[in-house]
Amino acid sequence: MRRASQAYAAGNLTTAEANFRALLAENVQTPELYCNLASISAQTGRRDEADALWKKALTLDPRSLEARMHLADSRRLAGDDEQAAKHYRQVIKQHGDFHIARYLLGNILKSQGQLDEASACYRQVMAQRPDYTPAHFSYSGIHKYSDRDDPHIATMLELHEKKYLSRESRIQIAFALAKAFEDIGDYPEAFSYLKSGNDLRSGEFDYDIASDQALMQSIMGAFTREAIARHQVSKGSSNRPIFIVGMPRSGTTLVEKILASHSDVFGAGELDYMFALGTSLFLRESNNFEFQPLDVYSPGKFDTVGKTYLEKIDLLNDAARHITDKMPFNMMMIGLIRIALPDAKIIHCVRDARDTCLSIYKQNFTTGNYRFAYDLRAVAGFYNLYRQLMKHWHQELPGVIYDVSYEQLTANPGEEIRKLLSYCDLEFDERCLHSDKTEAVVRTASAYQVRQPIYTSSVGLWQEYRDFLGPMLDELDIDPDAEDIPA
């Protein structure tokens, strides 16, 4: 066991697995052995095998915290929230002081819209571990603060002053306090914490807009109307996919929730399939990760994109007539979508530039995909690139992309939802008018907002912060005093 463990610790997974399996052949049966093998299987992409091995460890020791937590995490990452929650509850029952299981259970409950139960989980975690800042941050996102006397604000202010907090913890508390002070209408105080959190987060990234600018210029140069028509796939296309694109925080989650309320639509959330296919098949380091003229690529690559994408979404749901994919950055892949899946619908979510940029700046994103988001000038610069790109797509693909205005959708949902369904060739479904009542899982930063009836309170919110948004307003290619600025 020692030699196998040493190989595993050194990252030599092939040798470690061979040694661990040799021990199994010698009839060594321990939970630790099965957990080690399961971890290797998981790291090498064999999720089903890993799950089976963790389950074997649990047959030997039903109280194995390592096996139970890994199995729960595996199920959660696979989208099997029910099984993940079941295992987290078992951990809580057997190891009540292991706060992380309760926190992760709260996250699942939040994504399912069970907000009261999620809040209870977060409060229990905070009582157990007062300095566990992820619980404070997640709780703040689903808690409505009514005044400064809310005890959680005092708790967070005290925690914010602790010298021992890590950088990540300071970021989480800063964003949570910003949300709390916005709730009670203290916008100067809210912005002070917002800036504090963003400055800390921005320091983690060496963001240079030049690389994004070069990529989008290469996209606009390669995907012209003539080039797209010349390479368009003529057979095997499908109208199942509905792509919802736009800037983050532009209403993509709301639009997907509306469509997913329809009996013929399955909401798949933010899928990285199309973006990953586009980057892996067409971008190379030798070309500075930029698109080349389309004639350079073999026709088979475009076929591969369409076929692979359809195979992947079939694994998610093979019954629904349509599947939505709300990855915002698929806006960069619209030309590729039009070539590989010419019958797919493309919906573009449009929101006032100032509200969009502010809303992005207010988010502490959980991935590194939004490196531009933590600086007012950078987020505005990226927005300018996005506007140029969408203008290109509308010019080169007239009539293909359907624009949905967030402001019009929230002000007049009945009419706008009917027009949206008509574009998607869907019959009217009354449930789409009440999308806040549907039970679809929501994993994005909008998980709380889309559980509420459609509201207009966030329209024009940037005005409350106007005195602090100078760098953003200066950078945006717009008239900052315009009443309405669509993309």
C-alpha positions as CSV (number, residue, x, y, z in Angstrom):
1,M,0.0,0.0,0.0
2,R,2.9,2.4,0.8
3,R,4.4,2.1,-2.6
4,A,1.1,2.7,-4.3
5,S,0.3,5.6,-2.1
6,Q,3.7,7.2,-2.9
7,A,3.1,6.8,-6.6
8,Y,-0.3,8.4,-6.2
9,A,1.1,11.3,-4.1
10,A,3.7,11.9,-6.8
11,G,1.0,12.1,-9.5
12,N,2.0,8.9,-11.3
13,L,-1.5,7.7,-11.6
14,T,-0.8,4.8,-14.0
15,T,1.7,3.2,-11.6
16,A,-0.4,3.9,-8.6
17,E,-3.5,2.3,-10.2
18,A,-1.5,-0.8,-11.2
19,N,-0.2,-1.1,-7.6
20,F,-3.6,-0.6,-6.0
21,R,-5.2,-3.2,-8.3
22,A,-2.5,-5.6,-7.5
23,L,-3.5,-5.2,-3.8
24,L,-7.1,-6.0,-4.8
25,A,-5.9,-9.1,-6.6
26,E,-4.2,-10.1,-3.3
27,N,-7.7,-9.8,-1.7
28,V,-6.8,-6.6,0.3
29,Q,-10.2,-5.1,1.0
30,T,-10.2,-1.6,2.7
31,P,-12.3,1.5,2.2
32,E,-9.0,3.5,1.7
33,L,-8.0,1.3,-1.2
34,Y,-11.3,1.7,-3.0
35,C,-11.3,5.4,-2.4
36,N,-7.8,5.8,-3.9
37,L,-8.8,3.8,-7.0
38,A,-12.0,5.8,-7.3
39,S,-10.1,9.1,-7.2
40,I,-7.8,7.9,-9.9
41,S,-10.8,6.8,-12.0
42,A,-12.4,10.2,-11.5
43,Q,-9.2,12.1,-12.5
44,T,-8.9,10.1,-15.7
45,G,-12.5,10.7,-16.8
46,R,-14.1,7.4,-15.7
47,R,-16.9,8.8,-13.6
48,D,-19.1,5.7,-13.6
49,E,-16.2,3.5,-12.5
50,A,-15.3,6.0,-9.8
51,D,-18.9,6.0,-8.5
52,A,-18.9,2.2,-8.3
53,L,-15.7,2.2,-6.4
54,W,-16.8,4.7,-3.9
55,K,-20.0,2.7,-3.4
56,K,-17.8,-0.4,-2.8
57,A,-15.9,1.6,-0.1
58,L,-19.3,2.4,1.5
59,T,-20.3,-1.2,1.7
60,L,-17.1,-1.8,3.7
61,D,-17.6,1.2,5.9
62,P,-21.0,3.0,5.6
63,R,-19.6,5.8,7.7
64,S,-16.7,6.6,5.5
65,L,-16.8,10.4,5.2
66,E,-14.3,10.4,2.3
67,A,-16.3,7.9,0.2
68,R,-19.7,9.5,0.9
69,M,-18.5,13.1,0.2
70,H,-16.7,12.1,-3.0
71,L,-19.8,10.2,-4.2
72,A,-22.1,13.1,-3.4
73,D,-19.8,15.6,-5.2
74,S,-19.6,13.3,-8.2
75,R,-23.4,13.0,-8.4
76,R,-23.7,16.8,-8.1
77,L,-21.2,17.5,-10.9
78,A,-23.1,15.0,-13.1
79,G,-26.3,17.0,-12.5
80,D,-27.9,14.3,-10.4
81,D,-29.0,16.6,-7.6
82,E,-31.4,14.2,-6.0
83,Q,-28.7,11.6,-5.3
84,A,-26.2,14.2,-4.4
85,A,-28.6,15.7,-1.8
86,K,-29.3,12.2,-0.5
87,H,-25.6,11.6,0.2
88,Y,-25.1,15.1,1.7
89,R,-28.0,14.4,4.1
90,Q,-26.4,11.1,5.1
91,V,-23.1,12.9,5.8
92,I,-25.0,15.4,8.0
93,K,-26.7,12.6,9.8
94,Q,-23.5,10.7,10.5
95,H,-21.0,13.6,10.8
96,G,-23.1,16.6,12.0
97,D,-20.1,18.8,12.5
98,F,-18.9,18.5,8.9
99,H,-20.3,21.9,7.8
100,I,-19.3,21.6,4.1
101,A,-21.9,18.9,3.4
102,R,-24.6,21.2,4.8
103,Y,-23.4,24.1,2.8
104,L,-23.3,22.1,-0.5
105,L,-26.8,20.8,0.3
106,G,-27.9,24.4,0.7
107,N,-26.5,25.2,-2.8
108,I,-28.6,22.3,-4.3
109,L,-31.7,23.5,-2.5
110,K,-31.1,27.0,-3.8
111,S,-30.7,25.8,-7.4
112,Q,-34.0,23.9,-7.0
113,G,-35.8,27.0,-5.8
114,Q,-36.2,25.7,-2.2
115,L,-35.0,29.0,-0.8
116,D,-36.4,28.7,2.7
117,E,-34.7,25.3,3.2
118,A,-31.5,26.6,1.6
119,S,-31.5,29.6,4.0
120,A,-31.9,27.3,6.9
121,C,-28.8,25.3,5.8
122,Y,-26.7,28.4,5.4
123,R,-27.8,29.7,8.9
124,Q,-26.9,26.4,10.5
125,V,-23.5,26.5,8.8
126,M,-22.9,30.1,10.0
127,A,-23.8,29.0,13.5
128,Q,-21.4,26.1,13.3
129,R,-18.6,28.0,11.6
130,P,-19.1,31.8,12.0
131,D,-16.0,32.5,9.8
132,Y,-17.1,30.2,6.9
133,T,-17.6,33.0,4.4
134,P,-19.1,31.0,1.5
135,A,-22.2,30.5,3.6
136,H,-22.4,34.2,4.4
137,F,-22.0,35.0,0.7
138,S,-24.6,32.4,-0.5
139,Y,-27.1,33.4,2.2
140,S,-26.8,37.1,1.3
141,G,-27.8,36.2,-2.3
142,I,-31.2,34.8,-1.3
143,H,-31.9,37.0,1.8
144,K,-33.8,40.3,1.6
145,Y,-32.3,42.9,3.9
146,S,-34.9,45.5,5.0
147,D,-32.8,47.8,7.2
148,R,-29.4,48.3,8.7
149,D,-30.5,46.6,12.0
150,D,-30.6,43.2,10.2
151,P,-28.3,41.1,12.5
152,H,-26.6,39.5,9.6
153,I,-25.2,42.9,8.5
154,A,-23.6,43.4,11.9
155,T,-22.2,39.9,11.8
156,M,-20.6,40.5,8.4
157,L,-19.3,43.9,9.3
158,E,-17.5,42.4,12.3
159,L,-16.2,39.5,10.2
160,H,-14.9,41.9,7.5
161,E,-12.6,43.4,10.1
162,K,-10.9,40.1,11.0
163,K,-7.3,40.3,10.1
164,Y,-7.0,36.5,9.6
165,L,-9.4,36.3,6.7
166,S,-8.0,35.0,3.5
167,R,-8.2,37.0,0.3
168,E,-11.0,34.9,-1.0
169,S,-13.0,35.3,2.2
170,R,-12.6,39.0,2.1
171,I,-13.9,39.1,-1.4
172,Q,-17.0,37.0,-0.5
173,I,-17.8,39.2,2.5
174,A,-17.3,42.4,0.5
175,F,-19.7,41.3,-2.2
176,A,-22.2,40.1,0.4
177,L,-22.1,43.4,2.2
178,A,-22.5,45.3,-1.1
179,K,-25.7,43.3,-1.8
180,A,-27.0,43.9,1.8
181,F,-26.5,47.7,1.6
182,E,-28.1,47.9,-1.9
183,D,-31.1,46.1,-0.5
184,I,-31.6,48.8,2.1
185,G,-30.9,51.6,-0.4
186,D,-27.5,52.8,0.9
187,Y,-25.9,52.9,-2.5
188,P,-22.7,54.8,-1.5
189,E,-22.0,52.2,1.2
190,A,-22.9,49.4,-1.2
191,F,-20.5,50.7,-3.8
192,S,-17.6,51.0,-1.3
193,Y,-17.8,47.3,-0.6
194,L,-18.4,46.5,-4.2
195,K,-15.3,48.3,-5.2
196,S,-13.3,46.6,-2.4
197,G,-14.4,43.1,-3.5
198,N,-13.8,43.9,-7.2
199,D,-10.3,45.4,-6.6
200,L,-9.3,42.2,-4.7
201,R,-10.7,40.0,-7.4
202,S,-9.2,42.0,-10.3
203,G,-5.8,41.6,-8.7
204,E,-6.0,37.8,-9.4
205,F,-6.1,38.4,-13.2
206,D,-3.8,40.1,-15.6
207,Y,-6.6,40.9,-18.0
208,D,-5.6,42.5,-21.3
209,I,-8.5,43.3,-23.6
210,A,-6.2,43.1,-26.6
211,S,-6.5,39.3,-26.8
212,D,-10.3,39.4,-26.8
213,Q,-10.2,42.2,-29.3
214,A,-8.0,40.2,-31.6
215,L,-10.2,37.1,-31.3
216,M,-13.4,39.0,-32.1
217,Q,-11.7,40.8,-35.1
218,S,-10.7,37.4,-36.4
219,I,-14.3,36.1,-36.0
220,M,-15.7,39.1,-37.9
221,G,-13.1,38.6,-40.6
222,A,-13.6,34.9,-41.1
223,F,-17.4,34.6,-40.7
224,T,-18.8,36.7,-43.5
225,R,-22.2,36.2,-45.2
226,E,-20.5,34.6,-48.2
227,A,-18.1,32.4,-46.2
228,I,-20.9,31.1,-44.0
229,A,-23.1,30.3,-47.0
230,R,-20.2,28.5,-48.8
231,H,-19.5,26.2,-45.8
232,Q,-23.0,25.6,-44.5
233,V,-23.9,22.0,-43.7
234,S,-26.7,20.9,-46.0
235,K,-27.7,17.6,-44.4
236,G,-28.3,16.3,-40.9
237,S,-29.2,19.6,-39.4
238,S,-31.6,19.8,-36.5
239,N,-34.0,22.4,-35.1
240,R,-33.8,21.0,-31.6
241,P,-31.2,23.5,-30.2
242,I,-32.3,27.0,-29.2
243,F,-29.2,29.1,-28.4
244,I,-29.7,32.1,-26.0
245,V,-26.7,34.5,-26.3
246,G,-25.7,37.9,-25.2
247,M,-23.7,39.6,-22.4
248,P,-23.8,38.0,-19.0
249,R,-26.5,39.5,-16.8
250,S,-28.5,40.5,-19.9
251,G,-31.6,38.3,-19.1
252,T,-30.4,35.0,-20.6
253,T,-31.5,33.1,-17.5
254,L,-35.0,34.7,-17.5
255,V,-35.5,33.9,-21.2
256,E,-34.4,30.3,-20.7
257,K,-36.7,29.9,-17.7
258,I,-39.6,31.2,-19.8
259,L,-38.9,28.8,-22.6
260,A,-38.2,25.9,-20.3
261,S,-41.7,26.3,-18.9
262,H,-43.0,25.2,-22.2
263,S,-44.0,21.5,-22.5
264,D,-41.9,21.0,-25.6
265,V,-38.7,22.6,-24.2
266,F,-35.9,21.3,-21.9
267,G,-33.7,24.0,-20.3
268,A,-30.1,22.7,-20.3
269,G,-28.6,25.8,-18.8
270,E,-25.1,27.1,-19.7
271,L,-23.5,24.4,-21.8
272,D,-19.8,24.8,-22.8
273,Y,-20.2,22.3,-25.7
274,M,-20.4,24.7,-28.7
275,F,-17.7,27.1,-27.3
276,A,-15.4,24.2,-26.5
277,L,-15.9,22.6,-30.0
278,G,-15.2,26.0,-31.6
279,T,-12.1,26.7,-29.7
280,S,-10.6,23.1,-29.8
281,L,-11.2,22.5,-33.5
282,F,-10.5,25.9,-35.0
283,L,-8.1,27.8,-32.7
284,R,-4.4,27.0,-32.5
285,E,-1.5,28.5,-30.6
286,S,0.4,28.8,-33.9
287,N,-2.4,31.2,-35.1
288,N,-2.5,33.2,-31.8
289,F,-5.8,31.4,-31.0
290,E,-7.6,33.4,-33.7
291,F,-9.9,32.2,-36.5
292,Q,-8.4,31.9,-39.9
293,P,-10.3,32.3,-43.2
294,L,-12.9,29.4,-43.3
295,D,-11.5,27.9,-46.5
296,V,-8.4,26.9,-44.5
297,Y,-10.5,24.3,-42.5
298,S,-11.6,21.0,-43.8
299,P,-15.4,20.6,-44.4
300,G,-15.4,17.7,-42.0
301,K,-14.7,20.0,-39.1
302,F,-18.0,21.8,-39.5
303,D,-19.8,18.4,-39.8
304,T,-18.1,17.3,-36.6
305,V,-19.3,20.4,-34.7
306,G,-23.0,19.8,-35.5
307,K,-23.0,16.1,-35.0
308,T,-21.0,16.2,-31.8
309,Y,-23.2,19.0,-30.3
310,L,-26.4,17.1,-31.1
311,E,-25.0,13.9,-29.6
312,K,-24.1,15.7,-26.4
313,I,-27.5,17.3,-25.9
314,D,-29.2,14.0,-26.6
315,L,-27.4,12.6,-23.6
316,L,-29.0,15.4,-21.5
317,N,-32.5,14.8,-22.9
318,D,-33.5,12.7,-25.8
319,A,-37.3,13.4,-25.6
320,A,-37.9,17.1,-25.7
321,R,-38.6,18.7,-29.1
322,H,-36.2,21.6,-28.2
323,I,-33.3,22.1,-25.9
324,T,-32.1,25.5,-24.8
325,D,-28.4,26.4,-24.3
326,K,-27.9,29.8,-22.6
327,M,-24.1,30.1,-22.6
328,P,-23.8,33.8,-23.2
329,F,-20.4,33.6,-24.9
330,N,-21.9,31.5,-27.7
331,M,-22.3,35.0,-29.2
332,M,-18.8,34.5,-30.5
333,M,-19.9,31.2,-32.2
334,I,-23.0,32.4,-34.0
335,G,-21.3,32.0,-37.4
336,L,-20.2,28.5,-36.5
337,I,-23.7,27.7,-35.3
338,R,-25.2,28.9,-38.5
339,I,-22.8,26.7,-40.5
340,A,-23.0,23.5,-38.4
341,L,-26.7,23.8,-37.3
342,P,-28.4,26.1,-39.8
343,D,-31.9,25.2,-38.5
344,A,-31.1,26.1,-34.8
345,K,-32.8,29.2,-33.3
346,I,-30.6,32.0,-32.0
347,I,-32.0,34.4,-29.4
348,H,-30.0,37.5,-28.5
349,C,-30.8,39.1,-25.1
350,V,-30.5,42.9,-25.2
351,R,-30.3,45.1,-22.1
352,D,-29.3,48.7,-21.4
353,A,-25.5,48.8,-21.6
354,R,-25.1,50.7,-18.3
355,D,-27.4,48.3,-16.3
356,T,-25.7,45.3,-18.0
357,C,-22.1,46.5,-17.1
358,L,-23.1,47.4,-13.6
359,S,-24.8,44.1,-13.0
360,I,-21.7,42.2,-14.2
361,Y,-19.5,44.4,-11.9
362,K,-21.8,43.4,-9.0
363,Q,-21.3,39.7,-9.5
364,N,-18.6,37.6,-7.8
365,F,-18.5,34.9,-10.5
366,T,-17.5,31.4,-9.5
367,T,-15.3,30.7,-12.6
368,G,-12.4,32.5,-14.2
369,N,-14.3,33.0,-17.5
370,Y,-15.2,36.6,-16.6
371,R,-11.7,38.2,-16.1
372,F,-12.9,41.5,-17.5
373,A,-15.8,41.7,-15.0
374,Y,-13.9,43.2,-12.0
375,D,-12.8,46.6,-13.4
376,L,-15.3,49.2,-14.5
377,R,-13.2,50.3,-17.5
378,A,-12.5,46.7,-18.6
379,V,-16.1,45.6,-18.4
380,A,-17.2,48.6,-20.5
381,G,-14.4,47.8,-23.0
382,F,-15.6,44.3,-23.4
383,Y,-19.1,45.5,-23.8
384,N,-18.0,47.7,-26.7
385,L,-16.4,44.6,-28.4
386,Y,-19.7,42.7,-27.9
387,R,-21.7,45.5,-29.5
388,Q,-19.4,45.5,-32.5
389,L,-19.7,41.7,-32.8
390,M,-23.5,41.6,-32.6
391,K,-23.7,44.4,-35.2
392,H,-21.6,42.2,-37.5
393,W,-23.8,39.2,-37.0
394,H,-27.0,41.2,-37.8
395,Q,-25.4,42.6,-40.9
396,E,-24.0,39.2,-42.2
397,L,-27.0,37.1,-41.1
398,P,-30.1,39.4,-41.6
399,G,-33.3,38.0,-40.1
400,V,-31.6,35.0,-38.4
401,I,-31.1,36.3,-34.9
402,Y,-34.1,37.3,-32.7
403,D,-33.4,40.2,-30.3
404,V,-35.2,40.1,-26.9
405,S,-35.2,43.4,-25.0
406,Y,-34.9,42.9,-21.2
407,E,-36.7,46.2,-20.6
408,Q,-39.6,45.4,-23.0
409,L,-39.9,41.8,-21.7
410,T,-40.2,42.9,-18.1
411,A,-42.5,45.8,-18.9
412,N,-44.9,43.8,-21.2
413,P,-44.2,40.1,-20.6
414,G,-47.5,38.8,-22.1
415,E,-46.9,40.3,-25.6
416,E,-43.1,39.7,-25.6
417,I,-43.4,36.1,-24.5
418,R,-45.9,35.4,-27.3
419,K,-43.5,36.9,-29.8
420,L,-40.6,34.9,-28.4
421,L,-42.6,31.6,-28.6
422,S,-43.7,32.5,-32.2
423,Y,-40.0,32.9,-33.2
424,C,-39.2,29.5,-31.8
425,D,-42.2,27.9,-33.7
426,L,-43.8,27.0,-30.4
427,E,-47.5,27.0,-29.6
428,F,-48.5,29.4,-26.8
429,D,-48.3,27.8,-23.4
430,E,-49.8,29.6,-20.4
431,R,-47.1,28.3,-18.1
432,C,-44.5,30.5,-19.9
433,L,-46.3,33.5,-18.4
434,H,-45.6,32.1,-14.9
435,S,-42.0,30.8,-15.3
436,D,-41.3,31.7,-11.6
437,K,-43.5,28.8,-10.6
438,T,-41.7,26.1,-12.7
439,E,-39.3,23.7,-11.0
440,A,-36.4,23.8,-13.4
441,V,-33.0,23.9,-11.7
442,V,-31.1,27.2,-12.0
443,R,-27.3,27.2,-11.2
444,T,-26.3,30.7,-12.3
445,A,-26.1,33.9,-10.3
446,S,-29.7,34.6,-11.2
447,A,-31.0,31.6,-9.2
448,Y,-32.8,33.9,-6.7
449,Q,-34.1,36.5,-9.2
450,V,-35.8,34.1,-11.6
451,R,-37.8,32.5,-8.7
452,Q,-39.6,35.9,-8.4
453,P,-42.4,37.1,-10.6
454,I,-41.1,39.2,-13.5
455,Y,-40.1,42.6,-12.2
456,T,-38.8,45.9,-13.5
457,S,-37.0,47.2,-10.3
458,S,-33.6,46.5,-11.8
459,V,-34.3,48.7,-14.9
460,G,-32.3,51.9,-14.6
461,L,-30.5,50.8,-11.4
462,W,-27.3,52.2,-12.7
463,Q,-28.7,55.7,-12.0
464,E,-28.4,55.0,-8.3
465,Y,-24.6,54.4,-8.7
466,R,-24.0,57.1,-11.3
467,D,-21.6,59.1,-9.2
468,F,-19.3,56.1,-8.9
469,L,-19.4,54.8,-12.5
470,G,-17.3,57.4,-14.2
471,P,-14.6,55.1,-15.7
472,M,-17.4,52.8,-17.1
473,L,-19.4,55.6,-18.6
474,D,-16.3,57.2,-20.1
475,E,-15.3,53.9,-21.8
476,L,-18.7,52.9,-23.2
477,D,-19.3,53.9,-26.8
478,I,-22.6,55.4,-26.0
479,D,-24.2,58.7,-24.9
480,P,-24.3,58.3,-21.1
481,D,-27.4,60.5,-20.9
482,A,-29.5,58.5,-23.4
483,E,-32.7,57.3,-21.9
484,D,-32.5,53.8,-23.4
485,I,-29.4,52.1,-24.9
486,P,-29.9,48.8,-26.6
487,A,-27.1,46.6,-27.7
